Amino acid sequence: MLMSISGNPGEVIFVTTTNQWNGKIGETIQSHFLKPVYGMPQDEPLFNVIRTNKSDFDRIFQTFRNVVLIEIDTNRYSSGEVTYHKNAWANGQLVIRVIASNRDELIDIFNENANQMIHTIQAKEFNRLYSKYKSKPNKSIQEKLQKELQIEAVIPKEAVLASHDNRHAWIRIEREKLKGGYQHQISQGLLIFKYPYRQKQQFLDSNLFALRDSVLQTYIPGPTDGSYMTTEYRYYPPISKEINYQDHFAKEIHGLWRMQNNFMGGPMATYFVLNEDEGMIYCISGYAFAPQFDKREYYREIESIARSIQFAPAK
């Protein structure tokens, strides 16, 4: 029987010596793991990084959710490597072990493998959220999505369906959080829209941006007359890349949204996914709004829902 993981979402603990952390090794680690998340209104790092030594790790932090063990030993290791371990000391835990025979070798290995390490930790955080939402789903919304849009998704129980038909669904999660003696708004949303696929040119960035802005304007109104959601192009241009989405061709876009004719904005992630069997493109846009708080984890939560979508036959 393993204990539950400890630590907060987005935290990574590095087990190193003080000298390692205060030198080139620590600089190398922080240069990768403290890079800012693209598409945030204010800089936020990829992870919250914590450092501890081996003795404190053994006594206090063994159940931490994301652990990176750094080991340098000339006598024990003839060459370096990176290995990944699940549930080493706690259920749901990810442990990454980086070993090397000397400092320079470890730095080289870390630089070569940092992107894969980051990707693995992020995927683990998404899977933890997926499991959390799956354990307490909103079955009513899931059934409507399956019937009207022919998709299966893991939707949290607290979500509400703001609008929907056989072409779109707008899902919202609204909450308040106390800070400074006042309750402040936190909004998260997911807009799903499908339309026919006709030619490859539809996946040009310019066409995708135009389509998304049209859909956002149509389905996500702002709080005042004449206001609506759109993309922020001026200060933080969106970036896109091709990805494999559930074994379907897709483009992933990260950037900022803003409210036209109103002072609101925040991070947004969009996936344009080609469902070849149906001959349709699915636009899946998730956004977060939390002006009084860091937004990274709210952003990750809505991304995990967007990433959970799978195509299913209509019932």
C-alpha positions as CSV (number, residue, x, y, z in Angstrom):
1,M,0.0,0.0,0.0
2,L,1.5,3.3,-1.1
3,M,0.7,6.7,0.4
4,S,-0.9,9.5,-1.6
5,I,1.4,12.0,-3.3
6,S,2.2,15.3,-1.6
7,G,3.0,18.8,-2.9
8,N,0.9,21.1,-5.1
9,P,0.3,20.9,-8.8
10,G,3.1,22.2,-10.9
11,E,5.8,21.7,-8.2
12,V,9.0,19.8,-8.8
13,I,11.5,18.9,-6.1
14,F,15.2,18.5,-7.0
15,V,17.4,16.4,-4.7
16,T,20.9,17.8,-4.9
17,T,23.7,19.0,-2.7
18,T,23.9,22.7,-1.8
19,N,27.2,23.1,-3.9
20,Q,25.5,21.5,-6.9
21,W,22.5,23.8,-6.7
22,N,24.6,26.9,-6.2
23,G,26.8,26.2,-9.1
24,K,26.6,25.3,-12.8
25,I,24.2,22.4,-12.2
26,G,21.6,24.6,-10.5
27,E,21.9,27.2,-13.1
28,T,21.3,24.6,-15.8
29,I,18.3,23.2,-14.1
30,Q,16.7,26.6,-13.5
31,S,17.4,27.7,-17.1
32,H,15.1,24.9,-18.3
33,F,12.5,24.5,-15.5
34,L,11.9,28.2,-14.7
35,K,11.3,29.3,-18.3
36,P,8.2,31.3,-18.6
37,V,5.0,29.7,-19.9
38,Y,4.1,31.1,-23.3
39,G,0.8,33.0,-23.5
40,M,0.5,34.3,-19.9
41,P,-0.3,38.0,-19.3
42,Q,2.5,38.1,-16.7
43,D,5.5,35.8,-16.5
44,E,5.0,32.6,-14.7
45,P,7.5,29.7,-14.7
46,L,6.9,26.3,-16.2
47,F,7.1,24.8,-12.6
48,N,7.6,25.9,-9.0
49,V,11.0,24.5,-8.2
50,I,12.0,23.3,-4.8
51,R,15.5,22.0,-3.7
52,T,16.4,19.7,-0.9
53,N,19.3,17.5,0.1
54,K,19.2,13.7,0.3
55,S,18.7,13.5,4.1
56,D,15.7,15.8,4.1
57,F,14.2,14.1,1.1
58,D,14.4,10.7,2.9
59,R,12.7,12.2,6.0
60,I,10.2,14.6,4.7
61,F,9.7,14.7,0.9
62,Q,9.7,11.1,-0.3
63,T,6.0,11.2,-1.3
64,F,6.4,14.4,-3.3
65,R,4.5,14.3,-6.7
66,N,7.4,15.2,-9.0
67,V,10.9,14.3,-8.0
68,V,14.2,14.7,-9.8
69,L,17.2,12.9,-8.2
70,I,20.6,14.2,-9.1
71,E,23.5,11.8,-8.5
72,I,27.2,12.2,-9.4
73,D,29.6,9.5,-8.5
74,T,32.8,8.8,-10.4
75,N,33.3,5.4,-8.8
76,R,29.8,4.1,-9.3
77,Y,28.9,5.4,-12.8
78,S,31.0,5.1,-15.9
79,S,28.5,7.0,-18.0
80,G,25.4,9.1,-17.4
81,E,21.7,8.4,-18.1
82,V,18.2,9.5,-17.3
83,T,15.6,7.1,-16.1
84,Y,11.9,7.5,-15.3
85,H,10.1,5.7,-12.5
86,K,6.4,5.6,-11.5
87,N,5.0,5.2,-8.0
88,A,8.4,4.9,-6.4
89,W,7.3,6.0,-2.9
90,A,3.7,7.2,-3.4
91,N,0.8,6.5,-5.6
92,G,0.7,8.7,-8.7
93,Q,4.3,9.8,-8.2
94,L,6.9,10.5,-10.9
95,V,10.6,10.2,-10.2
96,I,13.3,11.1,-12.6
97,R,16.8,9.9,-11.9
98,V,19.7,11.7,-13.5
99,I,23.1,10.1,-12.9
100,A,26.6,11.0,-14.2
101,S,30.3,10.3,-13.4
102,N,31.1,14.1,-13.2
103,R,29.6,17.5,-13.2
104,D,30.2,18.4,-16.9
105,E,28.7,15.1,-18.0
106,L,25.6,15.7,-15.9
107,I,25.1,19.2,-17.4
108,D,25.4,17.8,-20.9
109,I,22.9,15.0,-20.2
110,F,20.5,17.5,-18.5
111,N,20.7,19.9,-21.5
112,E,20.0,17.0,-23.9
113,N,17.1,15.6,-22.0
114,A,15.5,18.6,-20.4
115,N,12.7,18.9,-22.9
116,Q,11.7,15.3,-22.6
117,M,11.8,15.6,-18.8
118,I,9.6,18.7,-18.9
119,H,7.2,17.0,-21.3
120,T,6.9,13.9,-19.1
121,I,6.2,15.9,-16.0
122,Q,3.6,18.0,-17.8
123,A,1.9,14.9,-19.2
124,K,1.9,13.4,-15.7
125,E,0.1,16.5,-14.3
126,F,-2.4,16.3,-17.1
127,N,-3.1,12.6,-16.3
128,R,-3.6,13.4,-12.6
129,L,-6.2,16.0,-13.5
130,Y,-7.8,13.6,-16.0
131,S,-8.1,11.0,-13.2
132,K,-9.5,13.5,-10.8
133,Y,-12.2,14.7,-13.2
134,K,-13.0,11.2,-14.3
135,S,-13.7,10.1,-10.7
136,K,-16.4,12.8,-10.4
137,P,-17.7,13.6,-13.9
138,N,-20.5,15.7,-15.1
139,K,-22.4,12.9,-16.8
140,S,-25.2,15.2,-18.1
141,I,-22.8,17.3,-20.1
142,Q,-20.8,14.3,-21.3
143,E,-24.0,12.7,-22.6
144,K,-25.0,15.9,-24.5
145,L,-21.5,16.2,-26.1
146,Q,-21.7,12.6,-27.2
147,K,-25.2,12.9,-28.7
148,E,-24.8,16.3,-30.4
149,L,-21.1,16.6,-31.3
150,Q,-20.1,12.9,-31.4
151,I,-17.3,13.3,-28.9
152,E,-16.4,11.9,-25.5
153,A,-14.7,14.1,-22.9
154,V,-14.0,14.1,-19.2
155,I,-15.9,17.1,-17.8
156,P,-15.7,18.1,-14.1
157,K,-18.8,17.9,-12.0
158,E,-18.8,21.7,-11.3
159,A,-19.0,22.6,-15.0
160,V,-22.1,24.1,-16.6
161,L,-23.2,24.0,-20.3
162,A,-23.7,27.7,-21.2
163,S,-24.8,27.0,-24.8
164,H,-24.9,24.1,-27.2
165,D,-26.3,22.7,-30.5
166,N,-25.1,20.1,-33.0
167,R,-22.2,22.3,-34.1
168,H,-20.9,23.8,-30.9
169,A,-20.7,23.6,-27.1
170,W,-19.6,26.2,-24.6
171,I,-18.7,24.8,-21.2
172,R,-18.0,27.1,-18.2
173,I,-16.5,26.7,-14.8
174,E,-17.1,29.7,-12.5
175,R,-15.8,30.0,-8.9
176,E,-14.6,32.6,-6.4
177,K,-11.5,32.6,-4.3
178,L,-10.7,34.7,-1.2
179,K,-7.7,37.1,-1.3
180,G,-7.1,40.2,0.7
181,G,-10.5,39.9,2.5
182,Y,-12.4,39.8,-0.8
183,Q,-13.8,37.1,-3.0
184,H,-12.3,37.3,-6.6
185,Q,-13.6,35.8,-9.8
186,I,-12.0,32.8,-11.5
187,S,-13.4,31.7,-14.9
188,Q,-12.5,28.8,-17.1
189,G,-14.1,27.8,-20.3
190,L,-14.0,25.4,-23.2
191,L,-15.5,26.2,-26.6
192,I,-15.9,23.3,-29.1
193,F,-17.0,24.0,-32.7
194,K,-16.9,21.6,-35.7
195,Y,-17.1,22.5,-39.4
196,P,-16.5,20.6,-42.6
197,Y,-13.0,19.8,-43.9
198,R,-12.5,20.5,-47.6
199,Q,-8.9,21.2,-48.3
200,K,-5.4,21.4,-46.7
201,Q,-5.3,25.2,-46.9
202,Q,-7.9,25.3,-44.1
203,F,-5.0,24.4,-41.7
204,L,-2.9,27.5,-42.7
205,D,-2.4,29.6,-39.5
206,S,-4.1,32.6,-41.0
207,N,-7.2,30.6,-41.8
208,L,-7.3,29.0,-38.4
209,F,-6.9,32.3,-36.6
210,A,-9.7,33.9,-38.7
211,L,-12.0,30.9,-38.0
212,R,-11.3,30.9,-34.3
213,D,-12.0,34.7,-34.0
214,S,-15.3,34.3,-35.8
215,V,-16.4,31.4,-33.6
216,L,-15.3,33.2,-30.4
217,Q,-17.2,36.4,-31.4
218,T,-20.3,34.3,-32.2
219,Y,-20.4,32.1,-29.1
220,I,-18.6,33.9,-26.2
221,P,-20.1,37.3,-25.5
222,G,-18.5,39.7,-23.0
223,P,-20.1,41.2,-19.9
224,T,-21.1,44.5,-21.6
225,D,-23.1,45.2,-24.8
226,G,-21.0,44.8,-27.9
227,S,-18.1,43.0,-26.1
228,Y,-16.9,39.6,-27.2
229,M,-13.9,37.3,-26.9
230,T,-11.1,37.5,-29.6
231,T,-7.4,36.8,-30.0
232,E,-4.7,39.2,-28.8
233,Y,-2.3,39.7,-31.7
234,R,-0.6,43.0,-30.8
235,Y,1.5,42.3,-27.7
236,Y,1.7,38.5,-27.6
237,P,1.3,36.9,-31.0
238,P,-0.1,33.4,-30.9
239,I,2.2,30.5,-31.8
240,S,1.2,27.3,-33.5
241,K,2.7,23.9,-34.2
242,E,1.6,20.6,-35.7
243,I,0.9,17.8,-33.2
244,N,-0.5,14.3,-33.0
245,Y,-3.9,14.6,-31.1
246,Q,-5.3,11.2,-30.2
247,D,-3.8,9.8,-33.4
248,H,-5.3,12.6,-35.5
249,F,-3.6,15.4,-37.3
250,A,-3.9,18.7,-35.5
251,K,-2.5,22.1,-34.8
252,E,-2.0,23.4,-31.3
253,I,-2.1,27.2,-30.7
254,H,-1.0,29.0,-27.6
255,G,-1.5,32.7,-26.9
256,L,-3.7,35.3,-25.2
257,W,-7.4,36.1,-25.5
258,R,-8.8,39.5,-24.9
259,M,-12.4,40.9,-24.6
260,Q,-13.2,43.3,-27.4
261,N,-14.7,46.5,-26.0
262,N,-13.9,45.5,-22.5
263,F,-10.9,45.1,-20.2
264,M,-10.5,41.4,-19.8
265,G,-8.0,38.8,-21.0
266,G,-5.9,35.8,-20.2
267,P,-4.2,32.6,-21.6
268,M,-5.9,30.4,-24.2
269,A,-5.0,27.1,-25.8
270,T,-6.7,25.9,-29.0
271,Y,-6.5,22.6,-30.8
272,F,-7.7,22.3,-34.4
273,V,-8.2,18.6,-34.9
274,L,-9.0,16.7,-38.2
275,N,-11.4,13.9,-37.8
276,E,-10.8,12.1,-41.1
277,D,-13.6,9.5,-40.6
278,E,-16.3,12.2,-40.2
279,G,-14.7,14.7,-42.6
280,M,-14.8,17.5,-40.0
281,I,-12.4,19.8,-38.2
282,Y,-12.9,20.3,-34.5
283,C,-11.9,23.7,-33.0
284,I,-11.3,23.1,-29.2
285,S,-10.4,26.3,-27.3
286,G,-9.8,26.5,-23.6
287,Y,-9.3,29.7,-21.7
288,A,-8.7,31.0,-18.2
289,F,-9.5,34.3,-16.4
290,A,-8.1,34.9,-12.9
291,P,-6.9,38.6,-12.7
292,Q,-6.0,38.4,-9.0
293,F,-4.1,35.1,-9.1
294,D,-1.4,33.2,-10.9
295,K,-3.0,31.5,-13.9
296,R,-0.7,28.6,-14.8
297,E,-2.6,25.9,-12.9
298,Y,-6.1,27.2,-14.0
299,Y,-4.7,27.1,-17.5
300,R,-3.4,23.6,-17.1
301,E,-6.8,22.4,-15.7
302,I,-8.7,23.6,-18.8
303,E,-6.0,22.2,-21.1
304,S,-6.4,18.8,-19.5
305,I,-10.2,18.9,-20.4
306,A,-9.4,19.9,-23.9
307,R,-6.9,17.2,-24.3
308,S,-9.3,14.5,-23.1
309,I,-11.6,14.8,-26.1
310,Q,-12.0,11.7,-28.2
311,F,-14.2,11.1,-31.3
312,A,-17.1,8.6,-30.8
313,P,-19.9,7.4,-33.0
314,A,-23.3,8.9,-32.4
315,K,-25.8,7.0,-30.4
